[in-house]
Amino acid sequence: MSSTFLNKSASKSKSPYEVVVIGAGVQGLSIAQELTNRGYRVAIIARDLPEDLHSAAFASPWAGADWAPFAVTPAERARDTFTFHKFGDLSKQYPGLVSPARWNIYWKDENHTGDDWHKDLVPDFQLLDRSEIPKHLNYGQSYTSYKINTPLYLAHLANTLRSAGVPIIRHRLSSLDEAYSILGPVDLVVNATALGSRTLLGVQDSKVFPARGQTVLVRAPRVKEGYSLKEPLRTDGQRTYIIPRPGVEDHVILGGTFIKDDWDTQPRPETAERILKDAFAICPELSQTDSWEGIEVISHNVGLRPCREGGLRLELEERTVGEGKAGLLGPERGKIGKGRKVAVLHAYGIGPAGYQSSLGVADEAAGKVDEWFTARGISRL
């Protein structure tokens, strides 16, 4: 939407919206959807829109993505569990977006089994027989989980929101303060700006950092199951995984890397070759020949995961718009109601768990919004 739309909205003495979400990645869209489902009038403002599939600084389109059980804390596991069940519902409604698949997890070291907290959650959990494991590995397990077609999933969320009357507006905010007035005065903003939270004036969270992820998108009609090595990251930041995508294109994501504080968004040929070789070693069906060189490559991809020291920040903070800092944090169009008491719900720093926790995070975030409006007796539209 145009700046004309923004200017007209900002000129109103009362906003037509109760909540403004900043950020249109999977987290921002999921939270906006849950708030809309609960009856809130929501608008989204973002630098990158869901259709911007080639913006490397916008992590959501580049994800694999699957539901994988690497959550550690009780809160992380609760969010992932909630999302797992919701993915089950979505897979029945929209099998082209989310669909079940068998996952095969391998490792070398007998002591590196990890915490199988998920074994009573996922269907078909079992330890693999030695005959079912690649020769150069020693141990394994399998279970049924979910795979996600990330570009289509983002488009689905965006289309659903737009159909419900939620505007998704392209605009680069100069500060957090601006979000409270640009569409007319609102009392609550959801900050889902991911890596943007590192530099957004009014947030500037130094704990936020990128983790460079490089993957290869291939076509492999014979590969219908997912694979992963359950091993520590190598010194080059690489770990092997194979994620088939739902849909008729027979696309499979091969990965990948996790390199902290690396902002480079160009694919590295040596990394791509290692990814293809390592994936072929555990799944020869990827190739049309008896070599990794027979894998049909569609594209080489790099995305920056939005990580944070200490993990996800899901926290409601009360603040005052423009108080004493108008020169730095409040441009003219962000000064409506200067000194006004407002709140921001921060929801960023999820790292590699964006999709698999998204619906659980959205439910928890919406609960915090409900509590804040109720406790303050703020009249809703």
ROPALUM-233059 format. One record per residue (C-alpha): residue in three letters; chain; z, x, y. Coordinates in nm, 2 decimals. Layout:
% residues N
[pt ALA; A; [Z; X; Y]]
...
***
This chain:
% residues 381
[pt MET; A; [0.00; 0.00; 0.00]]
[pt SER; A; [-0.07; 0.11; 0.35]]
[pt SER; A; [0.15; 0.23; 0.64]]
[pt THR; A; [0.07; -0.10; 0.81]]
[pt PHE; A; [0.27; -0.27; 0.53]]
[pt LEU; A; [0.56; -0.03; 0.58]]
[pt ASN; A; [0.56; -0.08; 0.96]]
[pt LYS; A; [0.55; -0.46; 0.94]]
[pt SER; A; [0.84; -0.46; 0.69]]
[pt ALA; A; [1.04; -0.21; 0.89]]
[pt SER; A; [1.01; -0.43; 1.20]]
[pt LYS; A; [1.19; -0.72; 1.03]]
[pt SER; A; [1.56; -0.78; 1.12]]
[pt LYS; A; [1.62; -0.86; 0.75]]
[pt SER; A; [1.44; -0.70; 0.46]]
[pt PRO; A; [1.28; -0.92; 0.19]]
[pt TYR; A; [1.42; -0.68; -0.06]]
[pt GLU; A; [1.78; -0.62; -0.19]]
[pt VAL; A; [1.72; -0.29; -0.36]]
[pt VAL; A; [1.46; -0.01; -0.29]]
[pt VAL; A; [1.39; 0.23; -0.58]]
[pt ILE; A; [1.25; 0.56; -0.48]]
[pt GLY; A; [1.05; 0.73; -0.76]]
[pt ALA; A; [0.79; 0.57; -1.00]]
[pt GLY; A; [0.84; 0.77; -1.31]]
[pt VAL; A; [0.96; 0.62; -1.63]]
[pt GLN; A; [1.32; 0.61; -1.50]]
[pt GLY; A; [1.24; 0.45; -1.17]]
[pt LEU; A; [1.01; 0.19; -1.32]]
[pt SER; A; [1.26; 0.11; -1.60]]
[pt ILE; A; [1.54; 0.06; -1.36]]
[pt ALA; A; [1.33; -0.15; -1.13]]
[pt GLN; A; [1.22; -0.37; -1.43]]
[pt GLU; A; [1.58; -0.42; -1.54]]
[pt LEU; A; [1.69; -0.51; -1.18]]
[pt THR; A; [1.40; -0.75; -1.15]]
[pt ASN; A; [1.50; -0.91; -1.48]]
[pt ARG; A; [1.85; -0.97; -1.34]]
[pt GLY; A; [1.71; -1.15; -1.04]]
[pt TYR; A; [1.71; -0.88; -0.77]]
[pt ARG; A; [1.43; -0.85; -0.52]]
[pt VAL; A; [1.31; -0.49; -0.56]]
[pt ALA; A; [1.05; -0.26; -0.40]]
[pt ILE; A; [0.95; 0.08; -0.52]]
[pt ILE; A; [0.85; 0.37; -0.29]]
[pt ALA; A; [0.71; 0.69; -0.45]]
[pt ARG; A; [0.51; 1.00; -0.38]]
[pt ASP; A; [0.34; 0.97; -0.72]]
[pt LEU; A; [0.23; 0.64; -0.86]]
[pt PRO; A; [0.21; 0.55; -1.23]]
[pt GLU; A; [-0.17; 0.59; -1.23]]
[pt ASP; A; [-0.14; 0.95; -1.10]]
[pt LEU; A; [-0.18; 1.09; -1.45]]
[pt HIS; A; [-0.29; 1.44; -1.34]]
[pt SER; A; [-0.01; 1.53; -1.10]]
[pt ALA; A; [0.17; 1.81; -1.28]]
[pt ALA; A; [0.48; 1.77; -1.06]]
[pt PHE; A; [0.51; 1.41; -1.19]]
[pt ALA; A; [0.65; 1.46; -1.54]]
[pt SER; A; [0.63; 1.11; -1.69]]
[pt PRO; A; [0.26; 1.11; -1.78]]
[pt TRP; A; [0.28; 1.45; -1.96]]
[pt ALA; A; [0.55; 1.36; -2.21]]
[pt GLY; A; [0.48; 1.35; -2.58]]
[pt ALA; A; [0.67; 1.12; -2.63]]
[pt ASP; A; [0.89; 1.01; -2.91]]
[pt TRP; A; [1.25; 0.90; -2.98]]
[pt ALA; A; [1.43; 1.21; -3.12]]
[pt PRO; A; [1.80; 1.24; -3.20]]
[pt PHE; A; [1.91; 1.54; -2.98]]
[pt ALA; A; [2.17; 1.35; -2.77]]
[pt VAL; A; [2.51; 1.53; -2.77]]
[pt THR; A; [2.76; 1.33; -2.57]]
[pt PRO; A; [2.88; 0.98; -2.65]]
[pt ALA; A; [2.71; 0.85; -2.33]]
[pt GLU; A; [2.38; 1.01; -2.42]]
[pt ARG; A; [2.39; 0.86; -2.77]]
[pt ALA; A; [2.48; 0.52; -2.64]]
[pt ARG; A; [2.18; 0.52; -2.41]]
[pt ASP; A; [1.95; 0.65; -2.68]]
[pt THR; A; [2.08; 0.39; -2.93]]
[pt PHE; A; [2.02; 0.11; -2.68]]
[pt THR; A; [1.66; 0.23; -2.62]]
[pt PHE; A; [1.59; 0.28; -2.99]]
[pt HIS; A; [1.66; -0.09; -3.05]]
[pt LYS; A; [1.46; -0.19; -2.75]]
[pt PHE; A; [1.17; 0.02; -2.87]]
[pt GLY; A; [1.19; -0.18; -3.19]]
[pt ASP; A; [1.13; -0.50; -3.00]]
[pt LEU; A; [0.85; -0.35; -2.79]]
[pt SER; A; [0.67; -0.22; -3.10]]
[pt LYS; A; [0.64; -0.58; -3.23]]
[pt GLN; A; [0.51; -0.70; -2.89]]
[pt TYR; A; [0.29; -0.41; -2.79]]
[pt PRO; A; [0.21; -0.18; -3.09]]
[pt GLY; A; [-0.05; 0.00; -2.88]]
[pt LEU; A; [0.23; 0.13; -2.65]]
[pt VAL; A; [0.52; 0.19; -2.89]]
[pt SER; A; [0.50; 0.20; -3.27]]
[pt PRO; A; [0.71; 0.32; -3.56]]
[pt ALA; A; [0.62; 0.63; -3.76]]
[pt ARG; A; [0.78; 0.86; -4.02]]
[pt TRP; A; [0.92; 1.18; -3.87]]
[pt ASN; A; [0.96; 1.50; -4.07]]
[pt ILE; A; [1.21; 1.76; -3.94]]
[pt TYR; A; [1.22; 2.11; -4.09]]
[pt TRP; A; [1.44; 2.42; -4.05]]
[pt LYS; A; [1.49; 2.76; -4.21]]
[pt ASP; A; [1.87; 2.82; -4.19]]
[pt GLU; A; [2.09; 2.62; -4.42]]
[pt ASN; A; [2.37; 2.62; -4.16]]
[pt HIS; A; [2.14; 2.49; -3.89]]
[pt THR; A; [2.15; 2.12; -3.99]]
[pt GLY; A; [2.30; 2.01; -3.66]]
[pt ASP; A; [2.49; 1.68; -3.61]]
[pt ASP; A; [2.31; 1.40; -3.80]]
[pt TRP; A; [2.47; 1.13; -3.58]]
[pt HIS; A; [2.15; 0.92; -3.61]]
[pt LYS; A; [2.14; 0.88; -3.99]]
[pt ASP; A; [2.30; 0.53; -3.98]]
[pt LEU; A; [2.07; 0.43; -3.69]]
[pt VAL; A; [1.72; 0.52; -3.79]]
[pt PRO; A; [1.56; 0.35; -4.10]]
[pt ASP; A; [1.47; 0.55; -4.41]]
[pt PHE; A; [1.68; 0.85; -4.34]]
[pt GLN; A; [1.67; 1.10; -4.62]]
[pt LEU; A; [1.70; 1.47; -4.70]]
[pt LEU; A; [1.36; 1.61; -4.82]]
[pt ASP; A; [1.30; 1.77; -5.16]]
[pt ARG; A; [1.19; 2.13; -5.15]]
[pt SER; A; [0.84; 2.03; -5.27]]
[pt GLU; A; [0.80; 1.82; -4.94]]
[pt ILE; A; [0.87; 2.11; -4.71]]
[pt PRO; A; [0.62; 2.38; -4.59]]
[pt LYS; A; [0.65; 2.70; -4.79]]
[pt HIS; A; [0.77; 2.91; -4.50]]
[pt LEU; A; [1.06; 2.67; -4.43]]
[pt ASN; A; [1.36; 2.58; -4.65]]
[pt TYR; A; [1.52; 2.25; -4.55]]
[pt GLY; A; [1.42; 1.91; -4.41]]
[pt GLN; A; [1.49; 1.55; -4.34]]
[pt SER; A; [1.28; 1.25; -4.26]]
[pt TYR; A; [1.33; 0.91; -4.10]]
[pt THR; A; [1.15; 0.64; -3.92]]
[pt SER; A; [1.14; 0.66; -3.54]]
[pt TYR; A; [0.91; 0.56; -3.25]]
[pt LYS; A; [0.61; 0.72; -3.08]]
[pt ILE; A; [0.50; 0.62; -2.73]]
[pt ASN; A; [0.16; 0.63; -2.56]]
[pt THR; A; [0.30; 0.75; -2.23]]
[pt PRO; A; [0.00; 0.67; -1.99]]
[pt LEU; A; [-0.03; 0.32; -2.13]]
[pt TYR; A; [0.34; 0.27; -2.13]]
[pt LEU; A; [0.37; 0.36; -1.76]]
[pt ALA; A; [0.07; 0.14; -1.68]]
[pt HIS; A; [0.24; -0.15; -1.87]]
[pt LEU; A; [0.56; -0.11; -1.67]]
[pt ALA; A; [0.38; -0.09; -1.34]]
[pt ASN; A; [0.16; -0.40; -1.42]]
[pt THR; A; [0.46; -0.60; -1.53]]
[pt LEU; A; [0.64; -0.52; -1.21]]
[pt ARG; A; [0.35; -0.59; -0.99]]
[pt SER; A; [0.29; -0.92; -1.16]]
[pt ALA; A; [0.65; -1.01; -1.08]]
[pt GLY; A; [0.59; -0.94; -0.71]]
[pt VAL; A; [0.74; -0.59; -0.70]]
[pt PRO; A; [0.54; -0.37; -0.46]]
[pt ILE; A; [0.49; 0.00; -0.56]]
[pt ILE; A; [0.42; 0.18; -0.24]]
[pt ARG; A; [0.28; 0.53; -0.21]]
[pt HIS; A; [0.48; 0.71; 0.06]]
[pt ARG; A; [0.65; 1.05; 0.09]]
[pt LEU; A; [1.00; 0.99; 0.23]]
[pt SER; A; [1.12; 1.25; 0.47]]
[pt SER; A; [1.49; 1.18; 0.39]]
[pt LEU; A; [1.71; 0.95; 0.19]]
[pt ASP; A; [1.81; 0.77; 0.51]]
[pt GLU; A; [1.46; 0.65; 0.56]]
[pt ALA; A; [1.46; 0.45; 0.24]]
[pt TYR; A; [1.73; 0.21; 0.39]]
[pt SER; A; [1.51; 0.09; 0.67]]
[pt ILE; A; [1.14; 0.15; 0.60]]
[pt LEU; A; [1.11; -0.19; 0.44]]
[pt GLY; A; [1.37; -0.35; 0.67]]
[pt PRO; A; [1.74; -0.28; 0.63]]
[pt VAL; A; [1.87; -0.28; 0.27]]
[pt ASP; A; [2.22; -0.20; 0.14]]
[pt LEU; A; [2.14; -0.02; -0.18]]
[pt VAL; A; [1.88; 0.25; -0.28]]
[pt VAL; A; [1.82; 0.38; -0.63]]
[pt ASN; A; [1.74; 0.75; -0.62]]
[pt ALA; A; [1.51; 0.82; -0.92]]
[pt THR; A; [1.32; 1.11; -0.75]]
[pt ALA; A; [1.36; 1.35; -1.04]]
[pt LEU; A; [1.27; 1.70; -0.92]]
[pt GLY; A; [1.24; 1.56; -0.57]]
[pt SER; A; [1.62; 1.53; -0.57]]
[pt ARG; A; [1.63; 1.91; -0.53]]
[pt THR; A; [1.48; 1.90; -0.18]]
[pt LEU; A; [1.51; 1.54; -0.05]]
[pt LEU; A; [1.71; 1.55; 0.27]]
[pt GLY; A; [2.04; 1.37; 0.21]]
[pt VAL; A; [2.05; 1.47; -0.16]]
[pt GLN; A; [1.94; 1.83; -0.19]]
[pt ASP; A; [2.10; 1.88; -0.53]]
[pt SER; A; [2.09; 2.25; -0.61]]
[pt LYS; A; [2.17; 2.18; -0.98]]
[pt VAL; A; [1.82; 2.03; -1.03]]
[pt PHE; A; [1.56; 2.26; -1.19]]
[pt PRO; A; [1.22; 2.24; -1.36]]
[pt ALA; A; [1.16; 2.32; -1.72]]
[pt ARG; A; [0.80; 2.40; -1.77]]
[pt GLY; A; [0.64; 2.22; -2.07]]
[pt GLN; A; [0.30; 2.32; -2.20]]
[pt THR; A; [0.13; 2.10; -2.47]]
[pt VAL; A; [-0.21; 2.05; -2.62]]
[pt LEU; A; [-0.36; 1.71; -2.67]]
[pt VAL; A; [-0.58; 1.70; -2.98]]
[pt ARG; A; [-0.77; 1.44; -3.19]]
[pt ALA; A; [-0.65; 1.43; -3.55]]
[pt PRO; A; [-0.74; 1.11; -3.74]]
[pt ARG; A; [-0.55; 1.21; -4.05]]
[pt VAL; A; [-0.21; 1.27; -3.88]]
[pt LYS; A; [0.00; 0.96; -3.86]]
[pt GLU; A; [0.35; 1.12; -3.90]]
[pt GLY; A; [0.55; 1.32; -3.66]]
[pt TYR; A; [0.68; 1.68; -3.73]]
[pt SER; A; [0.93; 1.90; -3.56]]
[pt LEU; A; [1.11; 2.23; -3.62]]
[pt LYS; A; [1.48; 2.20; -3.58]]
[pt GLU; A; [1.54; 2.55; -3.46]]
[pt PRO; A; [1.67; 2.72; -3.14]]
[pt LEU; A; [1.42; 2.79; -2.87]]
[pt ARG; A; [1.24; 3.12; -2.93]]
[pt THR; A; [1.26; 3.39; -2.67]]
[pt ASP; A; [0.93; 3.27; -2.53]]
[pt GLY; A; [1.08; 2.92; -2.47]]
[pt GLN; A; [0.86; 2.77; -2.75]]
[pt ARG; A; [0.95; 2.51; -3.01]]
[pt THR; A; [0.70; 2.34; -3.25]]
[pt TYR; A; [0.65; 1.96; -3.26]]
[pt ILE; A; [0.37; 1.73; -3.35]]
[pt ILE; A; [0.37; 1.37; -3.20]]
[pt PRO; A; [0.09; 1.12; -3.29]]
[pt ARG; A; [0.03; 0.87; -3.01]]
[pt PRO; A; [-0.01; 0.50; -3.08]]
[pt GLY; A; [-0.36; 0.36; -3.02]]
[pt VAL; A; [-0.71; 0.39; -3.16]]
[pt GLU; A; [-0.80; 0.73; -3.01]]
[pt ASP; A; [-0.62; 0.92; -3.29]]
[pt HIS; A; [-0.46; 1.14; -3.03]]
[pt VAL; A; [-0.18; 1.38; -3.12]]
[pt ILE; A; [0.04; 1.59; -2.88]]
[pt LEU; A; [0.12; 1.94; -3.00]]
[pt GLY; A; [0.40; 2.13; -2.83]]
[pt GLY; A; [0.55; 2.30; -2.67]]
[pt THR; A; [0.75; 2.50; -2.43]]
[pt PHE; A; [1.08; 2.46; -2.24]]
[pt ILE; A; [1.10; 2.73; -1.98]]
[pt LYS; A; [1.37; 2.69; -1.71]]
[pt ASP; A; [1.28; 2.75; -1.35]]
[pt ASP; A; [0.92; 2.81; -1.42]]
[pt TRP; A; [0.71; 2.62; -1.16]]
[pt ASP; A; [0.37; 2.73; -1.29]]
[pt THR; A; [0.15; 2.43; -1.36]]
[pt GLN; A; [-0.15; 2.62; -1.50]]
[pt PRO; A; [-0.20; 2.63; -1.89]]
[pt ARG; A; [-0.16; 2.97; -2.04]]
[pt PRO; A; [-0.42; 3.06; -2.30]]
[pt GLU; A; [-0.17; 3.27; -2.51]]
[pt THR; A; [0.08; 2.98; -2.52]]
[pt ALA; A; [-0.19; 2.73; -2.62]]
[pt GLU; A; [-0.30; 2.96; -2.91]]
[pt ARG; A; [0.06; 2.99; -3.03]]
[pt ILE; A; [0.11; 2.61; -3.01]]
[pt LEU; A; [-0.21; 2.55; -3.22]]
[pt LYS; A; [-0.12; 2.81; -3.48]]
[pt ASP; A; [0.24; 2.70; -3.52]]
[pt ALA; A; [0.14; 2.33; -3.55]]
[pt PHE; A; [-0.13; 2.41; -3.81]]
[pt ALA; A; [0.13; 2.60; -4.02]]
[pt ILE; A; [0.34; 2.29; -4.07]]
[pt CYS; A; [0.06; 2.03; -4.06]]
[pt PRO; A; [-0.28; 2.16; -4.19]]
[pt GLU; A; [-0.42; 1.80; -4.16]]
[pt LEU; A; [-0.45; 1.86; -3.79]]
[pt SER; A; [-0.76; 2.07; -3.85]]
[pt GLN; A; [-1.11; 1.97; -3.96]]
[pt THR; A; [-1.14; 2.31; -4.14]]
[pt ASP; A; [-0.90; 2.54; -4.32]]
[pt SER; A; [-0.80; 2.71; -4.00]]
[pt TRP; A; [-0.62; 2.63; -3.68]]
[pt GLU; A; [-0.94; 2.69; -3.49]]
[pt GLY; A; [-1.08; 2.37; -3.65]]
[pt ILE; A; [-0.84; 2.16; -3.45]]
[pt GLU; A; [-1.03; 1.93; -3.20]]
[pt VAL; A; [-0.87; 2.00; -2.86]]
[pt ILE; A; [-0.89; 1.73; -2.60]]
[pt SER; A; [-0.69; 1.89; -2.32]]
[pt HIS; A; [-0.43; 2.16; -2.23]]
[pt ASN; A; [-0.14; 2.01; -2.03]]
[pt VAL; A; [0.15; 2.14; -1.82]]
[pt GLY; A; [0.43; 1.93; -1.68]]
[pt LEU; A; [0.76; 2.01; -1.52]]
[pt ARG; A; [1.05; 1.83; -1.68]]
[pt PRO; A; [1.31; 1.72; -1.42]]
[pt CYS; A; [1.63; 1.88; -1.55]]
[pt ARG; A; [1.98; 1.92; -1.41]]
[pt GLU; A; [2.27; 2.15; -1.48]]
[pt GLY; A; [2.53; 1.92; -1.64]]
[pt GLY; A; [2.26; 1.67; -1.74]]
[pt LEU; A; [2.18; 1.32; -1.60]]
[pt ARG; A; [2.34; 1.22; -1.27]]
[pt LEU; A; [2.40; 0.85; -1.30]]
[pt GLU; A; [2.64; 0.79; -1.02]]
[pt LEU; A; [2.68; 0.54; -0.73]]
[pt GLU; A; [2.77; 0.70; -0.40]]
[pt GLU; A; [2.87; 0.51; -0.08]]
[pt ARG; A; [2.74; 0.66; 0.24]]
[pt THR; A; [2.67; 0.58; 0.60]]
[pt VAL; A; [2.31; 0.57; 0.73]]
[pt GLY; A; [2.25; 0.84; 0.99]]
[pt GLU; A; [2.61; 0.91; 1.07]]
[pt GLY; A; [2.63; 1.21; 1.30]]
[pt LYS; A; [2.31; 1.36; 1.15]]
[pt ALA; A; [2.03; 1.16; 1.29]]
[pt GLY; A; [1.85; 1.46; 1.42]]
[pt LEU; A; [1.81; 1.61; 1.07]]
[pt LEU; A; [1.83; 1.32; 0.82]]
[pt GLY; A; [1.72; 1.01; 1.02]]
[pt PRO; A; [1.37; 1.00; 1.17]]
[pt GLU; A; [1.31; 0.71; 1.41]]
[pt ARG; A; [1.19; 0.47; 1.14]]
[pt GLY; A; [1.50; 0.55; 0.94]]
[pt LYS; A; [1.75; 0.46; 1.21]]
[pt ILE; A; [1.76; 0.09; 1.18]]
[pt GLY; A; [2.13; 0.00; 1.17]]
[pt LYS; A; [2.26; 0.35; 1.24]]
[pt GLY; A; [2.62; 0.38; 1.12]]
[pt ARG; A; [2.56; 0.11; 0.86]]
[pt LYS; A; [2.76; 0.14; 0.54]]
[pt VAL; A; [2.53; 0.15; 0.24]]
[pt ALA; A; [2.51; 0.29; -0.12]]
[pt VAL; A; [2.28; 0.50; -0.33]]
[pt LEU; A; [2.26; 0.49; -0.71]]
[pt HIS; A; [2.15; 0.83; -0.82]]
[pt ALA; A; [1.95; 0.83; -1.15]]
[pt TYR; A; [1.79; 1.17; -1.21]]
[pt GLY; A; [1.81; 1.49; -1.41]]
[pt ILE; A; [1.74; 1.35; -1.75]]
[pt GLY; A; [1.53; 1.64; -1.86]]
[pt PRO; A; [1.33; 1.60; -2.19]]
[pt ALA; A; [1.50; 1.27; -2.28]]
[pt GLY; A; [1.33; 1.05; -2.02]]
[pt TYR; A; [1.16; 0.80; -2.24]]
[pt GLN; A; [1.40; 0.79; -2.53]]
[pt SER; A; [1.69; 0.71; -2.30]]
[pt SER; A; [1.50; 0.52; -2.03]]
[pt LEU; A; [1.60; 0.16; -2.12]]
[pt GLY; A; [1.96; 0.26; -2.19]]
[pt VAL; A; [1.98; 0.43; -1.85]]
[pt ALA; A; [1.82; 0.13; -1.69]]
[pt ASP; A; [2.08; -0.11; -1.84]]
[pt GLU; A; [2.37; 0.11; -1.73]]
[pt ALA; A; [2.22; 0.16; -1.38]]
[pt ALA; A; [2.17; -0.22; -1.33]]
[pt GLY; A; [2.53; -0.27; -1.44]]
[pt LYS; A; [2.65; -0.04; -1.17]]
[pt VAL; A; [2.44; -0.22; -0.91]]
[pt ASP; A; [2.58; -0.56; -1.03]]
[pt GLU; A; [2.94; -0.42; -0.99]]
[pt TRP; A; [2.87; -0.29; -0.64]]
[pt PHE; A; [2.72; -0.61; -0.50]]
[pt THR; A; [2.99; -0.82; -0.66]]
[pt ALA; A; [3.28; -0.60; -0.54]]
[pt ARG; A; [3.16; -0.61; -0.18]]
[pt GLY; A; [3.07; -0.98; -0.18]]
[pt ILE; A; [2.73; -0.89; -0.03]]
[pt SER; A; [2.52; -1.20; 0.00]]
[pt ARG; A; [2.20; -1.18; -0.21]]
[pt LEU; A; [1.88; -1.34; -0.11]]
***
